[in-house]
Amino acid sequence: MTEAVLAQPPVSRTEEGPAPAHFNWRVGLLYGFGLVLLLLVQQALYGTDFVGGDNDDVMRLVEVRDLAAGQGWYDMMQYRLGMAGGVLMHWSRFVDLPIFLLVKFFGLFIAPPLAEAMAVMVWPPLVSVPLLLMLGLGGHRLGGVVTGHIAMILGVLFVMGSNRFGAGSIDHHNVQMVLAAAMAALLLDPAHGAVNYALAGLAAALAIAVGAETVPYVAAVSLAVTALWLVEGSEARSAAMAYGLTLAAGVLAAFVATVPPARYGDVTCDNLSLGFLALALAGGGLLAAAAWSQSAHSLQRRALAVAGVGAGVFGVALAVAPQCLSSPLKGLDPLLVSLWLSKVSEARSFVAQAGHDPASLPSLYAVGLYAILVCAWMIRRGQQRRAHTILLGLIGVSFLIALVQIRVSVFANLIAILPLAAFIGYWRQRMYADRSNVKVQLVFALAALAAAPQAWALGTMGLKEGYGALTGNAAESAAKAEEGCVAKEDFAGLAVLAPSTVMAPADSGAHILRFTGHRVLSGPYHRNQAGMLAELRTGLASPAAAEAVMRASGASLLAFCAGEAQTRLVSREAPAGLYAQLYTGVVPDWLEPLPAADSTRLKIYRLRPLAP
């Protein structure tokens, strides 16, 4: 059934040649489950924890535990985070659900703690299977069997070089990558099949529901479908209608499935809400209506219809969600921008990253730029012009956004796999046709090598730091592992204390929620501004002034992690502040040290009660 739905039909294409045979899904599954095995072996050999090292992985586990403990499906409050009342999280239950179900499944056979560990470890590697399938399908549609294999091999390298598919990496970014690859591959259907474009619309809807980070990419996909209909007219009528209707219906279904009725009227710009629902209904509905009514008319009439669709979507945005036309982080407190957001590497711009770590730029941007040039070259040569134009748009949009926030570079590098696989396949064919041509062999080798972000990373590291950077510095790696307080043993003493509210550095917050029964004020999430500000202002203030700030926050315990980067930054910013004083061993009299609760890297202090 799957093959019948997604396989590429043998249509005649004068511009692009005959379509290759059907994509072999069984071979794709062999690639996928081989990669799963490789990732699990890697975890067994080198893993130190069953949860990924990112704060978001840990917070996702906390959410899944809360869901398993009976917290409602629609209730996205994190009651143990932030000031009194908790923090309403902006994540989606669509990612919590499969992990929760895996925990329940493994719980049928093994003890609950082990069942949780197994679920968390196997979910991210399993997500890599559909990723490779979509890359294989897209590559196959661009150049046939060999190009499909090359795309999946590049996909394996991409996954192994990413930290988002390894065991324990349970945040939502891996799911978003799969959906992005699916949209690209489905749009490459040379026959403009309605089923493929309907599935692309559903993938776009699910991407919006999972996280707002992909909204610009979905917008680029929607523009690609609209442009295709504008140029092709009647030939793309069913494709445009299918995409528009399923996008609108899919977002509506996701809205009803994950947004509680009490919040139907809320407009938020960092997750699925009325704003994105209205835009999807307007954009998808108007595109479908235009394709239904104007496909047989002239290009000029279709252009007017496209202008009407754009005006309608923009009008809805102004009427329903004008605040979402700017960054959702625009209203972030300046103190949080300077002491938190500006230090988050993935939130930096190209310019900021160039000043901070210029050697990292090739691994972030070179592959995307390479793919943009390849797409332009292929279009100029007339090879799969339509498909490479679509890919140029998707990669180009991701690349431009990555110049503002480097976290988006991963999407450019991912979609780049498709045109680069075709490019490598082209030069492979040239090489086998002329085995004595050394220049062609060299171009083939360089084309393949430059397609892997790891090659750019290793090359720049080697130039910057010499052979030691390529072989690895065990001492430096061990030193980095000692930074911060994130391990279970760091919180062993804290865990035995009676549950209360803890003031701790932001990067320790999710780990305290995971390993203890306490509440925590600070966690690195933009919706938790009040809790983060309370912790930072306490650390920056003089010991005398810090007492009032801490009492007002409702925290009764202070966890001081000397190795935590933000704590060190705060102490440098305020040499006379509380954190700087604690570094020197000076403890104000309103704090009571609890040495029995301390660990090697974490010291615990209790707020003394006010004197009568």
WORAJO-V371308 format. One record per backbone hydrogen bond with DSSP energy under -0.5 kcal/mol. CO is the residue of the C=O (numbers start at 1). NH is the residue of the N-H. If there is no record, write none. Layout:
BEGIN
co=CO nh=NH
co=CO nh=NH
END
This chain:
BEGIN
co=1 nh=5
co=2 nh=6
co=3 nh=7
co=7 nh=9
co=9 nh=11
co=11 nh=19
co=13 nh=17
co=23 nh=25
co=24 nh=28
co=25 nh=29
co=26 nh=30
co=27 nh=31
co=28 nh=32
co=29 nh=33
co=30 nh=34
co=31 nh=35
co=32 nh=36
co=33 nh=37
co=34 nh=38
co=35 nh=39
co=36 nh=40
co=37 nh=41
co=38 nh=42
co=39 nh=43
co=40 nh=44
co=41 nh=45
co=42 nh=46
co=43 nh=47
co=54 nh=57
co=54 nh=58
co=55 nh=59
co=56 nh=60
co=57 nh=61
co=58 nh=62
co=59 nh=63
co=60 nh=64
co=61 nh=65
co=62 nh=66
co=63 nh=67
co=64 nh=68
co=65 nh=69
co=66 nh=71
co=67 nh=70
co=72 nh=75
co=74 nh=76
co=76 nh=89
co=77 nh=79
co=78 nh=81
co=78 nh=87
co=80 nh=520
co=83 nh=86
co=87 nh=78
co=87 nh=89
co=92 nh=95
co=92 nh=96
co=93 nh=97
co=94 nh=98
co=95 nh=99
co=96 nh=100
co=97 nh=101
co=98 nh=102
co=99 nh=103
co=100 nh=104
co=101 nh=105
co=102 nh=106
co=103 nh=107
co=104 nh=108
co=105 nh=108
co=106 nh=109
co=106 nh=110
co=111 nh=115
co=112 nh=116
co=113 nh=117
co=114 nh=118
co=115 nh=119
co=116 nh=120
co=117 nh=121
co=118 nh=122
co=119 nh=123
co=120 nh=124
co=120 nh=168
co=121 nh=125
co=122 nh=126
co=123 nh=127
co=124 nh=128
co=125 nh=128
co=126 nh=129
co=126 nh=130
co=127 nh=131
co=128 nh=132
co=129 nh=133
co=130 nh=134
co=131 nh=135
co=132 nh=136
co=133 nh=137
co=134 nh=138
co=135 nh=139
co=136 nh=140
co=137 nh=141
co=138 nh=142
co=139 nh=143
co=140 nh=144
co=144 nh=148
co=145 nh=149
co=146 nh=150
co=147 nh=151
co=148 nh=152
co=149 nh=153
co=150 nh=154
co=151 nh=155
co=152 nh=156
co=153 nh=157
co=154 nh=158
co=155 nh=159
co=156 nh=160
co=157 nh=161
co=158 nh=162
co=159 nh=162
co=166 nh=169
co=168 nh=52
co=168 nh=170
co=172 nh=176
co=173 nh=177
co=174 nh=178
co=175 nh=179
co=176 nh=180
co=177 nh=181
co=178 nh=182
co=179 nh=183
co=180 nh=184
co=181 nh=185
co=182 nh=186
co=183 nh=187
co=184 nh=188
co=185 nh=188
co=186 nh=189
co=189 nh=192
co=193 nh=197
co=194 nh=198
co=195 nh=199
co=196 nh=200
co=197 nh=201
co=198 nh=202
co=199 nh=203
co=200 nh=204
co=201 nh=205
co=202 nh=206
co=203 nh=207
co=204 nh=208
co=205 nh=209
co=206 nh=210
co=207 nh=211
co=211 nh=214
co=212 nh=215
co=214 nh=218
co=215 nh=219
co=216 nh=220
co=217 nh=221
co=218 nh=222
co=219 nh=223
co=220 nh=224
co=221 nh=225
co=222 nh=226
co=223 nh=227
co=224 nh=228
co=225 nh=229
co=226 nh=230
co=227 nh=231
co=228 nh=232
co=229 nh=233
co=232 nh=235
co=233 nh=236
co=234 nh=237
co=236 nh=240
co=237 nh=241
co=238 nh=242
co=239 nh=243
co=240 nh=244
co=241 nh=245
co=242 nh=246
co=243 nh=247
co=244 nh=248
co=245 nh=249
co=246 nh=250
co=247 nh=251
co=248 nh=252
co=249 nh=253
co=250 nh=254
co=251 nh=255
co=252 nh=256
co=253 nh=257
co=254 nh=258
co=255 nh=259
co=258 nh=260
co=260 nh=263
co=261 nh=264
co=263 nh=266
co=266 nh=268
co=266 nh=274
co=270 nh=212
co=273 nh=277
co=274 nh=278
co=275 nh=279
co=276 nh=280
co=277 nh=281
co=278 nh=282
co=279 nh=283
co=280 nh=284
co=280 nh=285
co=281 nh=285
co=282 nh=286
co=283 nh=287
co=284 nh=288
co=285 nh=289
co=286 nh=290
co=287 nh=291
co=288 nh=292
co=289 nh=293
co=290 nh=294
co=291 nh=295
co=294 nh=297
co=295 nh=234
co=298 nh=302
co=299 nh=303
co=300 nh=304
co=301 nh=305
co=302 nh=306
co=303 nh=307
co=304 nh=308
co=305 nh=309
co=306 nh=310
co=307 nh=311
co=308 nh=312
co=309 nh=313
co=310 nh=314
co=311 nh=315
co=312 nh=316
co=313 nh=317
co=314 nh=318
co=315 nh=319
co=316 nh=320
co=316 nh=321
co=317 nh=321
co=321 nh=324
co=322 nh=325
co=323 nh=326
co=327 nh=330
co=329 nh=332
co=333 nh=336
co=333 nh=337
co=334 nh=338
co=335 nh=339
co=336 nh=340
co=336 nh=341
co=337 nh=342
co=340 nh=343
co=340 nh=344
co=341 nh=344
co=343 nh=345
co=344 nh=347
co=345 nh=348
co=346 nh=407
co=348 nh=406
co=349 nh=353
co=350 nh=354
co=351 nh=355
co=352 nh=356
co=353 nh=357
co=354 nh=358
co=357 nh=360
co=358 nh=361
co=360 nh=364
co=361 nh=364
co=361 nh=365
co=361 nh=366
co=362 nh=366
co=362 nh=367
co=365 nh=369
co=366 nh=370
co=367 nh=371
co=368 nh=372
co=369 nh=373
co=370 nh=374
co=371 nh=375
co=372 nh=376
co=373 nh=377
co=374 nh=378
co=375 nh=379
co=376 nh=380
co=377 nh=381
co=378 nh=382
co=378 nh=383
co=379 nh=382
co=382 nh=384
co=384 nh=388
co=385 nh=389
co=386 nh=390
co=387 nh=391
co=388 nh=392
co=389 nh=393
co=390 nh=394
co=391 nh=395
co=392 nh=396
co=393 nh=397
co=394 nh=398
co=395 nh=399
co=396 nh=400
co=397 nh=401
co=398 nh=402
co=399 nh=403
co=400 nh=403
co=401 nh=404
co=401 nh=405
co=403 nh=350
co=405 nh=408
co=406 nh=409
co=407 nh=410
co=408 nh=411
co=408 nh=412
co=409 nh=413
co=410 nh=414
co=411 nh=415
co=412 nh=416
co=414 nh=417
co=415 nh=418
co=415 nh=419
co=416 nh=420
co=417 nh=421
co=418 nh=422
co=419 nh=423
co=420 nh=424
co=421 nh=425
co=422 nh=426
co=423 nh=427
co=424 nh=428
co=425 nh=429
co=426 nh=430
co=427 nh=431
co=428 nh=432
co=429 nh=433
co=430 nh=434
co=434 nh=437
co=436 nh=438
co=437 nh=441
co=438 nh=442
co=439 nh=443
co=440 nh=444
co=441 nh=445
co=442 nh=446
co=443 nh=447
co=444 nh=448
co=445 nh=449
co=446 nh=450
co=448 nh=451
co=449 nh=452
co=451 nh=453
co=452 nh=455
co=452 nh=456
co=453 nh=457
co=454 nh=458
co=455 nh=459
co=456 nh=460
co=457 nh=461
co=458 nh=462
co=459 nh=463
co=460 nh=464
co=461 nh=465
co=461 nh=466
co=462 nh=466
co=466 nh=469
co=466 nh=470
co=467 nh=471
co=468 nh=472
co=472 nh=474
co=473 nh=477
co=474 nh=478
co=475 nh=479
co=476 nh=480
co=477 nh=481
co=478 nh=482
co=479 nh=482
co=480 nh=483
co=487 nh=490
co=487 nh=491
co=488 nh=491
co=489 nh=492
co=491 nh=495
co=492 nh=496
co=493 nh=496
co=494 nh=497
co=500 nh=502
co=500 nh=519
co=501 nh=556
co=501 nh=557
co=502 nh=504
co=502 nh=521
co=503 nh=559
co=505 nh=508
co=505 nh=509
co=506 nh=509
co=506 nh=510
co=506 nh=524
co=508 nh=512
co=509 nh=513
co=510 nh=514
co=511 nh=515
co=512 nh=516
co=519 nh=502
co=520 nh=82
co=523 nh=525
co=525 nh=528
co=526 nh=529
co=528 nh=532
co=529 nh=533
co=530 nh=534
co=531 nh=535
co=532 nh=536
co=533 nh=537
co=534 nh=538
co=535 nh=539
co=536 nh=540
co=537 nh=541
co=538 nh=578
co=539 nh=579
co=541 nh=578
co=542 nh=546
co=543 nh=547
co=544 nh=548
co=545 nh=549
co=546 nh=550
co=547 nh=551
co=548 nh=552
co=549 nh=553
co=550 nh=554
co=550 nh=555
co=551 nh=554
co=556 nh=607
co=557 nh=503
co=558 nh=560
co=558 nh=605
co=559 nh=561
co=560 nh=562
co=560 nh=603
co=561 nh=564
co=563 nh=484
co=564 nh=568
co=565 nh=569
co=566 nh=570
co=567 nh=571
co=568 nh=572
co=569 nh=573
co=570 nh=574
co=574 nh=577
co=576 nh=543
co=577 nh=581
co=578 nh=582
co=579 nh=583
co=580 nh=584
co=581 nh=586
co=582 nh=585
co=585 nh=587
co=586 nh=588
co=588 nh=591
co=590 nh=608
co=591 nh=593
co=592 nh=606
co=594 nh=597
co=594 nh=598
co=595 nh=598
co=601 nh=562
co=602 nh=599
co=603 nh=560
co=604 nh=594
co=605 nh=558
co=606 nh=592
co=606 nh=608
END
